[in-house]
Structures are given as C-alpha cells and as structure tokens.
C-alpha cells in the first residue's frame, strides 16, 4: 500500500484542532487505516499542535503549521513543519509519570505520549523550519476503517 502525500496547513490557533481531527479522519478512511491507528496519530498530532501553538512562537502574528502524511508498506508517516523558535522536543527531559490521577499535573506528557504511541520520532531543523517526523507501523491484523 502506497499513498500520495496528503498535505494541509492550519493557522496557529487552538480553534484549528477540529480541522486537524477532520483531516486525520478523512486521510485514515481514504487509506483504509484502522480506527486505533487513526486515534493514536490523532492523539499525538493534537498534543504536538497544541504545544506548537502554545509555546512555539514569540510573537502575536499568525503562523501556518504544515502537516504531510503518507502510508507506505504499512508505515504511516506524519511530518509537522512550523516556523517557530528552534525546538527539538526529543531533547526535553523525560517526565516522571504520576503515581495516580490525584498527583498528576496538567501538561508535560505530550512528548512522552507521542514517544509511546509512535514507533519512531525524529526532529530536524531545515532552514527556518522545525520538522518533526512521526512513524507508526500499521498492524496487519487490525480491521481497517469501513
């Protein structure tokens, strides 16, 4: 299974989360991806987009965040590009997981969740762009989305 690149851009506003979800569902269904895989990539991209919008820019201007996705040989690849401050989230110190819900603090788990749900996560700075690459194996035994 090989797909063409599917790309879209979102404005640097949290109100764009719904559009992000709609793009992911459309991409997943078009490519016959299992619901679980769509949900897992959605969780990761939601977390990463929220972090970029909330912390990635040091001005009040509107920025574009580009997403590119493809499936090749049962590997889903998602690339996020933004023109924010250089930031490699993979260098962020691993968080200590809370012992229970009551001791949990809001924030700080997005990168951890992404590392757990994806098979591979890498970062590069290309010119003035942050580029985060996520890869996820699509299990052969999962039922695809109808």
N, CA, C and O atoms as a GROMACS GRO file, in nm:
protein
  584
    1UNK      N    1   0.084  -0.118   0.000
    1UNK     CA    2   0.000   0.000   0.000
    1UNK      C    3   0.089   0.124   0.000
    1UNK      O    4   0.173   0.141   0.088
    2UNK      N    5   0.070   0.208  -0.097
    2UNK     CA    6   0.145   0.334  -0.104
    2UNK      C    7   0.048   0.445  -0.139
    2UNK      O    8  -0.032   0.431  -0.232
    3UNK      N    9   0.054   0.554  -0.064
    3UNK     CA   10  -0.035   0.667  -0.090
    3UNK      C   11   0.045   0.786  -0.139
    3UNK      O   12   0.166   0.794  -0.120
    4UNK      N   13  -0.026   0.877  -0.203
    4UNK     CA   14   0.036   1.004  -0.234
    4UNK      C   15   0.044   1.085  -0.106
    4UNK      O   16  -0.030   1.060  -0.010
    5UNK      N   17   0.133   1.182  -0.104
    5UNK     CA   18   0.141   1.271   0.012
    5UNK      C   19   0.010   1.347   0.025
    5UNK      O   20  -0.045   1.397  -0.073
    6UNK      N   21  -0.038   1.355   0.146
    6UNK     CA   22  -0.157   1.433   0.179
    6UNK      C   23  -0.111   1.546   0.269
    6UNK      O   24  -0.066   1.520   0.380
    7UNK      N   25  -0.122   1.670   0.222
    7UNK     CA   26  -0.073   1.784   0.298
    7UNK      C   27  -0.185   1.884   0.322
    7UNK      O   28  -0.275   1.900   0.241
    8UNK      N   29  -0.175   1.951   0.436
    8UNK     CA   30  -0.267   2.060   0.468
    8UNK      C   31  -0.197   2.152   0.567
    8UNK      O   32  -0.104   2.112   0.636
    9UNK      N   33  -0.245   2.275   0.573
    9UNK     CA   34  -0.190   2.374   0.665
    9UNK      C   35  -0.301   2.423   0.757
    9UNK      O   36  -0.417   2.435   0.718
   10UNK      N   37  -0.261   2.451   0.881
   10UNK     CA   38  -0.353   2.508   0.979
   10UNK      C   39  -0.294   2.636   1.033
   10UNK      O   40  -0.173   2.652   1.041
   11UNK      N   41  -0.381   2.729   1.069
   11UNK     CA   42  -0.336   2.851   1.134
   11UNK      C   43  -0.293   2.819   1.276
   11UNK      O   44  -0.336   2.720   1.335
   12UNK      N   45  -0.208   2.903   1.330
   12UNK     CA   46  -0.155   2.881   1.465
   12UNK      C   47  -0.256   2.924   1.571
   12UNK      O   48  -0.231   3.016   1.649
   13UNK      N   49  -0.370   2.856   1.571
   13UNK     CA   50  -0.477   2.884   1.666
   13UNK      C   51  -0.533   2.751   1.715
   13UNK      O   52  -0.554   2.659   1.637
   14UNK      N   53  -0.559   2.743   1.846
   14UNK     CA   54  -0.612   2.619   1.902
   14UNK      C   55  -0.750   2.585   1.846
   14UNK      O   56  -0.791   2.469   1.850
   15UNK      N   57  -0.819   2.683   1.793
   15UNK     CA   58  -0.950   2.657   1.733
   15UNK      C   59  -0.938   2.567   1.609
   15UNK      O   60  -1.039   2.518   1.559
   16UNK      N   61  -0.818   2.546   1.559
   16UNK     CA   62  -0.794   2.462   1.442
   16UNK      C   63  -0.788   2.312   1.477
   16UNK      O   64  -0.776   2.229   1.387
   17UNK      N   65  -0.797   2.278   1.605
   17UNK     CA   66  -0.790   2.136   1.644
   17UNK      C   67  -0.899   2.052   1.578
   17UNK      O   68  -0.876   1.938   1.541
   18UNK      N   69  -1.018   2.109   1.564
   18UNK     CA   70  -1.127   2.035   1.500
   18UNK      C   71  -1.091   2.004   1.354
   18UNK      O   72  -1.115   1.894   1.305
   19UNK      N   73  -1.035   2.102   1.284
   19UNK     CA   74  -0.995   2.080   1.145
   19UNK      C   75  -0.885   1.974   1.136
   19UNK      O   76  -0.886   1.892   1.044
   20UNK      N   77  -0.793   1.975   1.231
   20UNK     CA   78  -0.687   1.873   1.234
   20UNK      C   79  -0.750   1.735   1.244
   20UNK      O   80  -0.713   1.644   1.169
   21UNK      N   81  -0.843   1.719   1.336
   21UNK     CA   82  -0.911   1.591   1.354
   21UNK      C   83  -0.984   1.549   1.228
   21UNK      O   84  -0.980   1.433   1.189
   22UNK      N   85  -1.051   1.642   1.163
   22UNK     CA   86  -1.125   1.610   1.040
   22UNK      C   87  -1.031   1.565   0.928
   22UNK      O   88  -1.063   1.472   0.854
   23UNK      N   89  -0.916   1.631   0.915
   23UNK     CA   90  -0.817   1.590   0.814
   23UNK      C   91  -0.768   1.449   0.842
   23UNK      O   92  -0.755   1.369   0.750
   24UNK      N   93  -0.739   1.419   0.968
   24UNK     CA   94  -0.687   1.287   1.003
   24UNK      C   95  -0.788   1.177   0.975
   24UNK      O   96  -0.754   1.071   0.922
   25UNK      N   97  -0.912   1.202   1.011
   25UNK     CA   98  -1.017   1.103   0.985
   25UNK      C   99  -1.035   1.081   0.835
   25UNK      O  100  -1.045   0.966   0.790
   26UNK      N  101  -1.038   1.189   0.758
   26UNK     CA  102  -1.052   1.177   0.612
   26UNK      C  103  -0.935   1.100   0.552
   26UNK      O  104  -0.955   1.012   0.468
   27UNK      N  105  -0.812   1.132   0.594
   27UNK     CA  106  -0.694   1.063   0.544
   27UNK      C  107  -0.699   0.915   0.581
   27UNK      O  108  -0.675   0.828   0.497
   28UNK      N  109  -0.732   0.887   0.706
   28UNK     CA  110  -0.737   0.748   0.753
   28UNK      C  111  -0.841   0.666   0.679
   28UNK      O  112  -0.813   0.553   0.638
   29UNK      N  113  -0.958   0.721   0.662
   29UNK     CA  114  -1.064   0.647   0.592
   29UNK      C  115  -1.031   0.628   0.446
   29UNK      O  116  -1.054   0.520   0.390
   30UNK      N  117  -0.976   0.730   0.383
   30UNK     CA  118  -0.940   0.720   0.241
   30UNK      C  119  -0.836   0.610   0.219
   30UNK      O  120  -0.835   0.544   0.115
   31UNK      N  121  -0.749   0.592   0.317
   31UNK     CA  122  -0.641   0.493   0.305
   31UNK      C  123  -0.670   0.362   0.377
   31UNK      O  124  -0.582   0.276   0.386
   32UNK      N  125  -0.792   0.346   0.429
   32UNK     CA  126  -0.830   0.221   0.493
   32UNK      C  127  -0.753   0.191   0.620
   32UNK      O  128  -0.728   0.074   0.651
   33UNK      N  129  -0.716   0.295   0.694
   33UNK     CA  130  -0.641   0.273   0.818
   33UNK      C  131  -0.735   0.228   0.930
   33UNK      O  132  -0.851   0.271   0.936
   34UNK      N  133  -0.686   0.144   1.019
   34UNK     CA  134  -0.768   0.100   1.132
   34UNK      C  135  -0.800   0.218   1.225
   34UNK      O  136  -0.721   0.312   1.239
   35UNK      N  137  -0.917   0.212   1.288
   35UNK     CA  138  -0.959   0.319   1.380
   35UNK      C  139  -0.855   0.343   1.489
   35UNK      O  140  -0.829   0.458   1.525
   36UNK      N  141  -0.796   0.236   1.543
   36UNK     CA  142  -0.698   0.252   1.650
   36UNK      C  143  -0.578   0.334   1.602
   36UNK      O  144  -0.530   0.421   1.674
   37UNK      N  145  -0.529   0.307   1.483
   37UNK     CA  146  -0.415   0.382   1.429
   37UNK      C  147  -0.451   0.529   1.408
   37UNK      O  148  -0.371   0.618   1.438
   38UNK      N  149  -0.572   0.554   1.358
   38UNK     CA  150  -0.617   0.693   1.339
   38UNK      C  151  -0.625   0.763   1.474
   38UNK      O  152  -0.581   0.877   1.487
   39UNK      N  153  -0.679   0.696   1.573
   39UNK     CA  154  -0.690   0.755   1.708
   39UNK      C  155  -0.554   0.786   1.767
   39UNK      O  156  -0.534   0.893   1.825
   40UNK      N  157  -0.461   0.695   1.753
   40UNK     CA  158  -0.327   0.716   1.811
   40UNK      C  159  -0.254   0.831   1.744
   40UNK      O  160  -0.193   0.912   1.813
   41UNK      N  161  -0.259   0.840   1.612
   41UNK     CA  162  -0.192   0.952   1.546
   41UNK      C  163  -0.265   1.082   1.579
   41UNK      O  164  -0.202   1.187   1.589
   42UNK      N  165  -0.397   1.076   1.595
   42UNK     CA  166  -0.473   1.194   1.631
   42UNK      C  167  -0.430   1.247   1.768
   42UNK      O  168  -0.412   1.368   1.785
   43UNK      N  169  -0.415   1.159   1.865
   43UNK     CA  170  -0.370   1.199   1.999
   43UNK      C  171  -0.235   1.270   1.989
   43UNK      O  172  -0.216   1.377   2.048
   44UNK      N  173  -0.143   1.211   1.915
   44UNK     CA  174  -0.007   1.268   1.904
   44UNK      C  175  -0.008   1.403   1.834
   44UNK      O  176   0.050   1.499   1.883
   45UNK      N  177  -0.074   1.411   1.719
   45UNK     CA  178  -0.075   1.537   1.645
   45UNK      C  179  -0.150   1.646   1.720
   45UNK      O  180  -0.112   1.763   1.713
   46UNK      N  181  -0.254   1.609   1.791
   46UNK     CA  182  -0.327   1.705   1.874
   46UNK      C  183  -0.233   1.763   1.981
   46UNK      O  184  -0.227   1.885   1.999
   47UNK      N  185  -0.160   1.676   2.050
   47UNK     CA  186  -0.067   1.720   2.155
   47UNK      C  187   0.043   1.809   2.096
   47UNK      O  188   0.074   1.914   2.152
   48UNK      N  189   0.101   1.766   1.986
   48UNK     CA  190   0.212   1.841   1.927
   48UNK      C  191   0.165   1.976   1.871
   48UNK      O  192   0.232   2.077   1.888
   49UNK      N  193   0.051   1.977   1.804
   49UNK     CA  194  -0.004   2.102   1.751
   49UNK      C  195  -0.032   2.199   1.866
   49UNK      O  196   0.002   2.317   1.856
   50UNK      N  197  -0.092   2.150   1.972
   50UNK     CA  198  -0.121   2.235   2.089
   50UNK      C  199   0.007   2.295   2.145
   50UNK      O  200   0.010   2.413   2.180
   51UNK      N  201   0.112   2.215   2.155
   51UNK     CA  202   0.240   2.266   2.206
   51UNK      C  203   0.300   2.371   2.113
   51UNK      O  204   0.350   2.473   2.159
   52UNK      N  205   0.294   2.346   1.984
   52UNK     CA  206   0.349   2.444   1.889
   52UNK      C  207   0.275   2.577   1.900
   52UNK      O  208   0.337   2.682   1.909
   53UNK      N  209   0.142   2.570   1.900
   53UNK     CA  210   0.062   2.693   1.908
   53UNK      C  211   0.085   2.764   2.041
   53UNK      O  212   0.096   2.887   2.044
   54UNK      N  213   0.091   2.689   2.149
   54UNK     CA  214   0.100   2.748   2.283
   54UNK      C  215   0.239   2.801   2.316
   54UNK      O  216   0.251   2.901   2.388
   55UNK      N  217   0.345   2.737   2.266
   55UNK     CA  218   0.480   2.772   2.310
   55UNK      C  219   0.580   2.800   2.199
   55UNK      O  220   0.692   2.842   2.227
   56UNK      N  221   0.542   2.777   2.072
   56UNK     CA  222   0.641   2.780   1.965
   56UNK      C  223   0.674   2.914   1.905
   56UNK      O  224   0.774   2.927   1.834
   57UNK      N  225   0.593   3.015   1.931
   57UNK     CA  226   0.614   3.144   1.865
   57UNK      C  227   0.631   3.254   1.969
   57UNK      O  228   0.563   3.254   2.072
   58UNK      N  229   0.722   3.347   1.942
   58UNK     CA  230   0.744   3.457   2.037
   58UNK      C  231   0.688   3.590   1.985
   58UNK      O  232   0.737   3.697   2.018
   59UNK      N  233   0.583   3.579   1.903
   59UNK     CA  234   0.515   3.699   1.853
   59UNK      C  235   0.364   3.671   1.850
   59UNK      O  236   0.320   3.560   1.877
   60UNK      N  237   0.289   3.772   1.817
   60UNK     CA  238   0.143   3.757   1.810
   60UNK      C  239   0.094   3.743   1.666
   60UNK      O  240  -0.026   3.756   1.640
   61UNK      N  241   0.184   3.716   1.574
   61UNK     CA  242   0.146   3.701   1.434
   61UNK      C  243   0.082   3.565   1.410
   61UNK      O  244   0.101   3.472   1.488
   62UNK      N  245   0.008   3.555   1.303
   62UNK     CA  246  -0.048   3.426   1.267
   62UNK      C  247   0.055   3.349   1.186
   62UNK      O  248   0.116   3.402   1.093
   63UNK      N  249   0.074   3.224   1.221
   63UNK     CA  250   0.169   3.137   1.152
   63UNK      C  251   0.093   3.019   1.093
   63UNK      O  252  -0.019   2.988   1.135
   64UNK      N  253   0.154   2.954   0.996
   64UNK     CA  254   0.098   2.834   0.936
   64UNK      C  255   0.178   2.713   0.987
   64UNK      O  256   0.301   2.718   0.997
   65UNK      N  257   0.106   2.608   1.018
   65UNK     CA  258   0.168   2.482   1.059
   65UNK      C  259   0.128   2.380   0.954
   65UNK      O  260   0.009   2.356   0.931
   66UNK      N  261   0.228   2.319   0.890
   66UNK     CA  262   0.202   2.228   0.778
   66UNK      C  263   0.211   2.083   0.825
   66UNK      O  264   0.301   2.045   0.901
   67UNK      N  265   0.117   2.004   0.778
   67UNK     CA  266   0.114   1.861   0.806
   67UNK      C  267   0.121   1.787   0.673
   67UNK      O  268   0.052   1.823   0.577
   68UNK      N  269   0.204   1.684   0.667
   68UNK     CA  270   0.212   1.598   0.550
   68UNK      C  271   0.204   1.454   0.599
   68UNK      O  272   0.275   1.416   0.692
   69UNK      N  273   0.118   1.375   0.536
   69UNK     CA  274   0.103   1.236   0.576
   69UNK      C  275   0.107   1.145   0.455
   69UNK      O  276   0.069   1.184   0.344
   70UNK      N  277   0.154   1.023   0.479
   70UNK     CA  278   0.157   0.920   0.374
   70UNK      C  279   0.160   0.784   0.440
   70UNK      O  280   0.199   0.771   0.556
   71UNK      N  281   0.121   0.682   0.366
   71UNK     CA  282   0.132   0.544   0.411
   71UNK      C  283   0.210   0.470   0.304
   71UNK      O  284   0.177   0.478   0.185
   72UNK      N  285   0.314   0.398   0.346
   72UNK     CA  286   0.396   0.322   0.254
   72UNK      C  287   0.438   0.194   0.324
   72UNK      O  288   0.500   0.199   0.431
   73UNK      N  289   0.406   0.078   0.264
   73UNK     CA  290   0.443  -0.051   0.322
   73UNK      C  291   0.401  -0.064   0.468
   73UNK      O  292   0.480  -0.104   0.553
   74UNK      N  293   0.275  -0.027   0.495
   74UNK     CA  294   0.217  -0.039   0.629
   74UNK      C  295   0.287   0.049   0.734
   74UNK      O  296   0.282   0.020   0.853
   75UNK      N  297   0.353   0.156   0.688
   75UNK     CA  298   0.413   0.255   0.778
   75UNK      C  299   0.345   0.388   0.750
   75UNK      O  300   0.352   0.441   0.639
   76UNK      N  301   0.282   0.442   0.851
   76UNK     CA  302   0.221   0.574   0.843
   76UNK      C  303   0.328   0.675   0.885
   76UNK      O  304   0.388   0.663   0.992
   77UNK      N  305   0.351   0.774   0.800
   77UNK     CA  306   0.445   0.880   0.831
   77UNK      C  307   0.369   1.012   0.835
   77UNK      O  308   0.291   1.044   0.745
   78UNK      N  309   0.392   1.088   0.942
   78UNK     CA  310   0.332   1.221   0.955
   78UNK      C  311   0.446   1.319   0.981
   78UNK      O  312   0.532   1.295   1.067
   79UNK      N  313   0.448   1.428   0.908
   79UNK     CA  314   0.552   1.531   0.923
   79UNK      C  315   0.483   1.661   0.960
   79UNK      O  316   0.385   1.703   0.897
   80UNK      N  317   0.535   1.726   1.064
   80UNK     CA  318   0.484   1.855   1.108
   80UNK      C  319   0.594   1.957   1.089
   80UNK      O  320   0.707   1.937   1.134
   81UNK      N  321   0.561   2.068   1.021
   81UNK     CA  322   0.658   2.174   1.000
   81UNK      C  323   0.601   2.307   1.048
   81UNK      O  324   0.486   2.340   1.021
   82UNK      N  325   0.684   2.381   1.121
   82UNK     CA  326   0.643   2.514   1.166
   82UNK      C  327   0.764   2.607   1.164
   82UNK      O  328   0.878   2.562   1.169
   83UNK      N  329   0.736   2.737   1.157
   83UNK     CA  330   0.844   2.836   1.153
   83UNK      C  331   0.864   2.902   1.289
   83UNK      O  332   0.906   3.018   1.298
   84UNK      N  333   0.836   2.827   1.394
   84UNK     CA  334   0.854   2.879   1.529
   84UNK      C  335   0.999   2.877   1.572
   84UNK      O  336   1.090   2.847   1.494
   85UNK      N  337   1.018   2.911   1.698
   85UNK     CA  338   1.153   2.910   1.755
   85UNK      C  339   1.212   2.770   1.742
   85UNK      O  340   1.140   2.671   1.758
   86UNK      N  341   1.342   2.758   1.713
   86UNK     CA  342   1.402   2.625   1.706
   86UNK      C  343   1.378   2.550   1.838
   86UNK      O  344   1.409   2.599   1.946
   87UNK      N  345   1.322   2.429   1.825
   87UNK     CA  346   1.295   2.350   1.944
   87UNK      C  347   1.289   2.202   1.907
   87UNK      O  348   1.207   2.160   1.826
   88UNK      N  349   1.377   2.126   1.967
   88UNK     CA  350   1.378   1.982   1.949
   88UNK      C  351   1.310   1.919   2.070
   88UNK      O  352   1.372   1.908   2.176
   89UNK      N  353   1.186   1.876   2.057
   89UNK     CA  354   1.114   1.820   2.172
   89UNK      C  355   1.175   1.690   2.221
   89UNK      O  356   1.150   1.650   2.335
   90UNK      N  357   1.256   1.625   2.139
   90UNK     CA  358   1.316   1.499   2.180
   90UNK      C  359   1.430   1.520   2.279
   90UNK      O  360   1.472   1.426   2.347
   91UNK      N  361   1.481   1.642   2.288
   91UNK     CA  362   1.584   1.673   2.387
   91UNK      C  363   1.525   1.710   2.522
   91UNK      O  364   1.597   1.727   2.620
   92UNK      N  365   1.394   1.723   2.525
   92UNK     CA  366   1.327   1.756   2.651
   92UNK      C  367   1.342   1.638   2.746
   92UNK      O  368   1.324   1.522   2.708
   93UNK      N  369   1.375   1.670   2.868
   93UNK     CA  370   1.396   1.568   2.969
   93UNK      C  371   1.269   1.485   2.988
   93UNK      O  372   1.159   1.539   2.991
   94UNK      N  373   1.285   1.354   3.000
   94UNK     CA  374   1.170   1.266   3.020
   94UNK      C  375   1.098   1.302   3.150
   94UNK      O  376   1.161   1.327   3.253
   95UNK      N  377   0.967   1.304   3.142
   95UNK     CA  378   0.889   1.338   3.261
   95UNK      C  379   0.871   1.216   3.349
   95UNK      O  380   0.871   1.102   3.303
   96UNK      N  381   0.857   1.243   3.477
   96UNK     CA  382   0.829   1.136   3.572
   96UNK      C  383   0.678   1.119   3.576
   96UNK      O  384   0.605   1.214   3.604
   97UNK      N  385   0.632   0.999   3.547
   97UNK     CA  386   0.489   0.975   3.544
   97UNK      C  387   0.431   0.978   3.685
   97UNK      O  388   0.493   0.930   3.779
   98UNK      N  389   0.312   1.034   3.698
   98UNK     CA  390   0.249   1.042   3.830
   98UNK      C  391   0.211   0.902   3.880
   98UNK      O  392   0.185   0.812   3.801
   99UNK      N  393   0.207   0.888   4.011
   99UNK     CA  394   0.170   0.759   4.070
   99UNK      C  395   0.021   0.734   4.060
   99UNK      O  396  -0.023   0.618   4.053
  100UNK      N  397  -0.058   0.841   4.058
  100UNK     CA  398  -0.203   0.827   4.044
  100UNK      C  399  -0.260   0.956   3.985
  100UNK      O  400  -0.188   1.055   3.970
  101UNK      N  401  -0.386   0.954   3.952
  101UNK     CA  402  -0.450   1.068   3.888
  101UNK      C  403  -0.448   1.191   3.978
  101UNK      O  404  -0.431   1.303   3.930
  102UNK      N  405  -0.466   1.171   4.109
  102UNK     CA  406  -0.470   1.284   4.201
  102UNK      C  407  -0.338   1.360   4.206
  102UNK      O  408  -0.338   1.481   4.230
  103UNK      N  409  -0.225   1.292   4.184
  103UNK     CA  410  -0.096   1.360   4.190
  103UNK      C  411  -0.049   1.409   4.053
  103UNK      O  412   0.057   1.470   4.043
  104UNK      N  413  -0.128   1.384   3.949
  104UNK     CA  414  -0.090   1.426   3.814
  104UNK      C  415  -0.103   1.578   3.799
  104UNK      O  416  -0.195   1.640   3.852
  105UNK      N  417  -0.008   1.635   3.726
  105UNK     CA  418  -0.012   1.777   3.694
  105UNK      C  419  -0.048   1.792   3.547
  105UNK      O  420  -0.014   1.706   3.464
  106UNK      N  421  -0.116   1.900   3.515
  106UNK     CA  422  -0.153   1.926   3.376
  106UNK      C  423  -0.027   1.965   3.298
  106UNK      O  424   0.054   2.045   3.344
  107UNK      N  425  -0.013   1.907   3.180
  107UNK     CA  426   0.097   1.942   3.091
  107UNK      C  427   0.218   1.851   3.108
  107UNK      O  428   0.234   1.782   3.209
  108UNK      N  429   0.304   1.855   3.006
  108UNK     CA  430   0.430   1.785   3.012
  108UNK      C  431   0.430   1.641   2.964
  108UNK      O  432   0.536   1.579   2.956
  109UNK      N  433   0.314   1.587   2.930
  109UNK     CA  434   0.309   1.446   2.890
  109UNK      C  435   0.297   1.426   2.739
  109UNK      O  436   0.306   1.312   2.691
  110UNK      N  437   0.278   1.532   2.663
  110UNK     CA  438   0.258   1.519   2.519
  110UNK      C  439   0.371   1.449   2.447
  110UNK      O  440   0.346   1.361   2.365
  111UNK      N  441   0.494   1.485   2.476
  111UNK     CA  442   0.609   1.422   2.412
  111UNK      C  443   0.619   1.276   2.456
  111UNK      O  444   0.647   1.188   2.375
  112UNK      N  445   0.596   1.252   2.585
  112UNK     CA  446   0.600   1.115   2.637
  112UNK      C  447   0.496   1.028   2.566
  112UNK      O  448   0.526   0.917   2.522
  113UNK      N  449   0.374   1.078   2.556
  113UNK     CA  450   0.267   1.004   2.489
  113UNK      C  451   0.304   0.976   2.343
  113UNK      O  452   0.284   0.865   2.294
  114UNK      N  453   0.358   1.076   2.276
  114UNK     CA  454   0.398   1.059   2.136
  114UNK      C  455   0.504   0.952   2.122
  114UNK      O  456   0.496   0.868   2.032
  115UNK      N  457   0.604   0.953   2.209
  115UNK     CA  458   0.709   0.850   2.203
  115UNK      C  459   0.653   0.711   2.227
  115UNK      O  460   0.699   0.613   2.168
  116UNK      N  461   0.553   0.701   2.313
  116UNK     CA  462   0.494   0.571   2.344
  116UNK      C  463   0.406   0.519   2.230
  116UNK      O  464   0.407   0.399   2.202
  117UNK      N  465   0.332   0.606   2.165
  117UNK     CA  466   0.236   0.563   2.064
  117UNK      C  467   0.297   0.546   1.925
  117UNK      O  468   0.246   0.469   1.844
  118UNK      N  469   0.406   0.617   1.896
  118UNK     CA  470   0.470   0.607   1.765
  118UNK      C  471   0.587   0.509   1.772
  118UNK      O  472   0.645   0.488   1.878
  119UNK      N  473   0.621   0.451   1.659
  119UNK     CA  474   0.737   0.362   1.653
  119UNK      C  475   0.867   0.439   1.640
  119UNK      O  476   0.972   0.392   1.684
  120UNK      N  477   0.859   0.556   1.580
  120UNK     CA  478   0.980   0.636   1.558
  120UNK      C  479   0.942   0.783   1.557
  120UNK      O  480   0.841   0.822   1.496
  121UNK      N  481   1.021   0.865   1.623
  121UNK     CA  482   1.002   1.010   1.624
  121UNK      C  483   1.138   1.073   1.603
  121UNK      O  484   1.234   1.040   1.673
  122UNK      N  485   1.147   1.164   1.507
  122UNK     CA  486   1.274   1.233   1.484
  122UNK      C  487   1.248   1.381   1.460
  122UNK      O  488   1.137   1.421   1.424
  123UNK      N  489   1.353   1.461   1.480
  123UNK     CA  490   1.343   1.607   1.464
  123UNK      C  491   1.461   1.655   1.382
  123UNK      O  492   1.571   1.601   1.390
  124UNK      N  493   1.435   1.759   1.301
  124UNK     CA  494   1.544   1.828   1.231
  124UNK      C  495   1.503   1.973   1.212
  124UNK      O  496   1.384   2.006   1.203
  125UNK      N  497   1.603   2.057   1.204
  125UNK     CA  498   1.581   2.198   1.172
  125UNK      C  499   1.623   2.214   1.028
  125UNK      O  500   1.740   2.195   0.995
  126UNK      N  501   1.527   2.250   0.940
  126UNK     CA  502   1.554   2.268   0.798
  126UNK      C  503   1.536   2.416   0.766
  126UNK      O  504   1.423   2.463   0.754
  127UNK      N  505   1.646   2.488   0.751
  127UNK     CA  506   1.637   2.631   0.726
  127UNK      C  507   1.574   2.699   0.846
  127UNK      O  508   1.629   2.694   0.956
  128UNK      N  509   1.459   2.762   0.826
  128UNK     CA  510   1.392   2.830   0.937
  128UNK      C  511   1.274   2.747   0.991
  128UNK      O  512   1.190   2.799   1.064
  129UNK      N  513   1.269   2.619   0.955
  129UNK     CA  514   1.156   2.534   0.994
  129UNK      C  515   1.195   2.426   1.094
  129UNK      O  516   1.299   2.361   1.080
  130UNK      N  517   1.110   2.407   1.194
  130UNK     CA  518   1.116   2.287   1.277
  130UNK      C  519   1.045   2.178   1.199
  130UNK      O  520   0.940   2.202   1.140
  131UNK      N  521   1.102   2.059   1.199
  131UNK     CA  522   1.042   1.948   1.125
  131UNK      C  523   1.042   1.825   1.215
  131UNK      O  524   1.148   1.772   1.249
  132UNK      N  525   0.924   1.780   1.252
  132UNK     CA  526   0.909   1.664   1.338
  132UNK      C  527   0.849   1.553   1.253
  132UNK      O  528   0.746   1.572   1.188
  133UNK      N  529   0.913   1.435   1.255
  133UNK     CA  530   0.871   1.323   1.172
  133UNK      C  531   0.828   1.209   1.264
  133UNK      O  532   0.905   1.162   1.348
  134UNK      N  533   0.704   1.164   1.246
  134UNK     CA  534   0.649   1.055   1.326
  134UNK      C  535   0.623   0.936   1.234
  134UNK      O  536   0.572   0.953   1.123
  135UNK      N  537   0.658   0.817   1.281
  135UNK     CA  538   0.631   0.696   1.203
  135UNK      C  539   0.560   0.594   1.292
  135UNK      O  540   0.596   0.574   1.408
  136UNK      N  541   0.459   0.531   1.233
  136UNK     CA  542   0.377   0.434   1.305
  136UNK      C  543   0.351   0.314   1.216
  136UNK      O  544   0.304   0.329   1.104
  137UNK      N  545   0.383   0.196   1.266
  137UNK     CA  546   0.350   0.073   1.194
  137UNK      C  547   0.201   0.048   1.203
  137UNK      O  548   0.141   0.061   1.309
  138UNK      N  549   0.143   0.011   1.091
  138UNK     CA  550   0.001  -0.022   1.087
  138UNK      C  551  -0.009  -0.174   1.098
  138UNK      O  552   0.033  -0.245   1.007
  139UNK      N  553  -0.065  -0.223   1.207
  139UNK     CA  554  -0.075  -0.368   1.224
  139UNK      C  555  -0.158  -0.432   1.113
  139UNK      O  556  -0.263  -0.382   1.076
  140UNK      N  557  -0.108  -0.544   1.061
  140UNK     CA  558  -0.176  -0.612   0.952
  140UNK      C  559  -0.304  -0.680   0.999
  140UNK      O  560  -0.395  -0.704   0.919
  141UNK      N  561  -0.312  -0.712   1.128
  141UNK     CA  562  -0.427  -0.788   1.174
  141UNK      C  563  -0.542  -0.701   1.222
  141UNK      O  564  -0.646  -0.753   1.262
  142UNK      N  565  -0.526  -0.568   1.219
  142UNK     CA  566  -0.636  -0.481   1.258
  142UNK      C  567  -0.734  -0.466   1.144
  142UNK      O  568  -0.696  -0.462   1.027
  143UNK      N  569  -0.861  -0.459   1.178
  143UNK     CA  570  -0.962  -0.434   1.076
  143UNK      C  571  -0.956  -0.290   1.032
  143UNK      O  572  -0.956  -0.200   1.117
  144UNK      N  573  -0.950  -0.265   0.901
  144UNK     CA  574  -0.948  -0.126   0.856
  144UNK      C  575  -1.082  -0.058   0.879
  144UNK      O  576  -1.186  -0.123   0.899
  145UNK      N  577  -1.076   0.074   0.877
  145UNK     CA  578  -1.197   0.154   0.890
  145UNK      C  579  -1.288   0.123   0.771
  145UNK      O  580  -1.240   0.120   0.657
  146UNK      N  581  -1.418   0.098   0.794
  146UNK     CA  582  -1.509   0.067   0.681
  146UNK      C  583  -1.527   0.186   0.590
  146UNK      O  584  -1.600   0.177   0.491
   0.00000   0.00000   0.00000
